[in-house]
């Protein structure tokens, strides 16, 4: 925990509840420190949220929840900033009722997350990590030929990439898919014409034609668990599922069962419903399931953009012009 610019007693107290994942030491908090009395906690357990936030005019959080009960106990709080795009950790309705704007950071990780979609997809289709481990284990040295592979390799060109959520990251992923020679389609939500070369299909046709399905939609009450056993049964047996959005979009027990039964060819996940996962998580150890630890967003360039926007959000609020407000009055 650090207390920066604490001598600026006439400036607002700014508390960061969980700054470590954004800035593990390779970025600079000075932009925020110039705007107030900055206190940074690496991590904050739920039971300490109120104690650490008390007296703050601005609280910044990444994944530490700010509940309605906590907000009731923070009468001096004037603004909340989320160090991310998703803001479901904040009770935005309770904040609105108290006249507290909640500001998020859209768009900072578009390039990095779209890139990671294909890191996962290429691992599933090429098994580069698997074959590298085989080489280091001596399998190539023992082989009779100049090359070998012991897992089917899949060429992406000519396949169909299905996008669920054609926002900025979804469009970026679609563009990369086309560079690989893939056709791109998106799941239709209401009547929509083709956009950026992406055709919109109803659910049945979408699941029937997609060789790869990549999730890019926000987590809202209407789509939690939308990738369920029925959805997975309707996918191609040769299809891959990629999730760099939110873990609870997928019924993870159903996905584990589908992978074990060979109902789909594989899954590449950067997010899970519980993070970090417990040792008995249903997807741990499941075949054809590549899991990375929620790092798609974490390239230094992306985190630097995120921090720059957080500073601009706070500066705009202090100037009476808040931006990226997700709970307008």
N, C-alpha and C positions, 0 to 999 in steps of 0.2 A: 504494500500500500504506500502511495506517495501523496504528499500534500504540497502542491505547487502554487506559487504566488499567494501564499497565505497572508501576506501583508496587505493585499488589496481588500481591506475590510469593507470598503464602500461598494465593492463589486459583488455580483451574485455568487452565492456558493454553488458550485457545479460538482456533483458527485457522480462518478462512474462506478457502477456496481460490479461490473465484471469486464475489466478492460484487457485481460491477458490474451484472449484469443485474437482480438483485433491487433494488439500491440504487445507481442512477447519480448520486445526490446529492440526491434529493428525500425520502429517509427518514432516520431517526435510528438509529444503532447503539447508543445509550446503554443501552438495555434489556439488551443482551448484555454491554456493557462493565461493567455493574454486577455481573455474575456471575463475572467472572474477568479475566485478562490477555488482552485481545482483540487479535488481529492479523488484519487484513483485507487480502487480496490481491484486486485486481480480477480477475485471471486467473492461472491457473497451468498451464504446460505439463506434460505427463505426466512428463517427466524431472525435474521439480523437486518433485513431489508429496511424496516421502519427505523431502527436505531441508527443505521448508517445514513439514511436519507433525511433524517430530521434536521430542519434548518436549511435545507437546500432549496434554492429557487428553481434549479434545473437538475433533473436526474436523467442520466444516460444509462441504458441497459442493453445488453445483447440478448441473453437467454434467461436472465434472472427475472422471475415474474413480478409484476406490479398489479396486485389485486385491488378490487374495490375496497376491501377491508384495510389494506395498507394505505391507499390514497386518503381514506377518511382520517387517518392519523397523521397526515402531513399537510397541515393547513398553510404552510408557507410555500408549498410547491406550486410553481407557475407554468412549467413546461416539462415535457418528457421527450427525450430523444431515443430512438431505437437504433442501435449500431448494426443495422441489418435492413433488408427489404421487408421481410415478414415481421408482423407486429402483433401476432396472436398472444405474445407473453404479457401484453398490457390489456387491462380491462378498459378498452377505448370508450365504451358507453359511460362508464363511471367517471372517466376523465372528462368527457364532454359535459356531463352533468355538473361538474365542478369548474367548468370553464378552462380546463387544462388542455392545450393542444398537444397532440402526439405526432411527432415528426419522424419519418423513416428515411431510408436512403435507397432510392430506386436506381437500378441501372449500373451500379458500380462494378458488378461481377459478370456482366454479360459475356465478355470474351472468355474469361477464365472458366465459367461454368459450361458454356457451349463446348469449349476445348475438352473439358473433362468428360462430357458425354461420349466423345469419340475415344478418349483414353479407355473408358470402360468397354465401349463397343469393340474396339480393336483388340482388347485383351480377350474378349469372348470369341471373336472371329479368328484371331491369329494365335492366341495362347502364347504370346511372347514371353510372359513371366514363367509360365509352365515349362516351355522349351528351354529357356535360359537355365532354370533350375535343373532340368535334365542334363544339359551340357555340363554344368558345374558338378553334377553328380556322377559324371563319367559315361553317360549313356551314348554320347556321340563318339567318344574315344573307343568304345567297345563295338560300335556299329561297323558293318562291312562296307557301307557306301559313303560317298562324299557328302550326302545330306540325309537327314531323316526327320520324320515327324511321327508322333504317336497319338495325335489328336486331329480330328477333321479340321481342315482350314476352309474358311468361307470368304469368298470374294464379295465385297459390298456393291460393286458396280452392277447395276441392273436390278438391285433390290429396292423395296419400297420402305421409306422411313415414315412412320406415323407419328405426328406431333399432337400431344394433348396439352393445349394452352399455347396459342400462337402470339405470345407477347414478345418482348425484345429478345429474351434468351431462346425461345422457341423459333423465332425467325432466324436468329444467328445459327442455330443448330441445323435448320432447314437449308440454309445457304451452304454450310459445310457439307451436308449430305449430298447436295447437288454437285459439289466439287468432286465428290467420290463417285459420281455417276449414278446416284440414287434418284428415284422418283420420290417426291414428297407429297404427303397428304396430311390433313388435320382433322381431328374429331370435331364435328359440327355441333355447335350450341346455338340452335335457332337457324334461321335462314341467313346464309352468308355466301357471297360470291367468292371465287378464287382470289387469293391475295398473295402477292409476291411470289407467284408461281406455285402456290400451294392450293390444291383442291380440298374443299371441305366435304367430308363424307359422314353419313349417319352411322351410328354405333355399329350396327351389324356389318355393313360393308367395310367400315374402317378396320374392324378386328379381323375380317376375312382376308383383306389384301395386304396388311402391314407385315413386313418381315422384321421390322424393328419398331417398337413403340417406346417413345421417350416422353416422360412426364415433365411438364413445365407449368402446371397450373398451381394457383395458391391453395392452401388448405382452408376450406370453409366448411361449415356444417353439412352442406349438401353433397360434398364429394369425399368425405372421410370414408375410407375402406371401399372406394369405388372399384378398385382392381381386386375383385373377389373371385371366388371359385368359378362362378359362371363366366365372368370376363375371361379368365385364364383358359377355360375350356373352349371358348370361342376363338381364341388366338390360334395361329398356325402352330403345329408341333415344331416347326423349324424356326419359330420366331424368338427374338430376344426382347426382354423388357429392361428399360433403363430408367432409373429414378434419381434425378439430382434435385428434386423439388422438395417434397416433405414426406417423411416416412409414413405417417398415418394414411396417406393416400392408398396404401396397399394393405390388404388383409394378409399379414405376414405368415400366418399359419397356413392359409390357403396357398400362398406362393411356395412355401416349403413343400407342401404336399404335391403341388403341380410339378415342381422340379424333380422331386424324387420319382414321380410317376412318368416323367418324360413328356408331360403334356406341352411344355414349351422347351426350347433348346437351352435357354440360359437367362440369367438376370445379372445386371450390373447396377449396384446400388451405392450411392454416396450418403444416403440418409436412412435412418431407421426410426421406428416409432418411439423408442427409448434410447437416449444417447448420453453416456456410453451404454452399450447393450449389456444386460446381465449375462452371466455365463451360460444360462439355459435358454437364451434367445432362440426361437425356432429356426432361424436361418443360419446360425453358426454351424459350420461343418457340412452344410448342404451342398451336394455336387452341382457344378455348373453355376455357382453363385459367386460373383466377384463383389466384394464389399470393401469400400474405402471409407476412412473415418471422417466423414463430413468435411472434406478438404477442398472441394471443387472451387469454393469461393476464395481460398486462402493465399493465392499468389500475392507476393508483396505489392505488385502494381495495383491489384484490386483493392487490397487493404488500404493502400495509400489514398486511392480515390475515395474510398469509403470515409476515411478520416477527414479528408478535405471537405467532403459534403457535410459531415457532422459539424465541423467548424462553421461552415456557411449557414447551416440550419440554426445554430445557436446565435450567430451574429445577426441573422435575419430576425429571429424572435426578439432579441434585445433592441433591435431598431424598429420594432412594431410591425415587421413585415415577415411573419413566419412563412416558411415554405415547406413543401412536402408534408402537409398536414393531412393525416389519414382519418381524422374524426372532426371534420368541420362542424361548427355550430349550426 
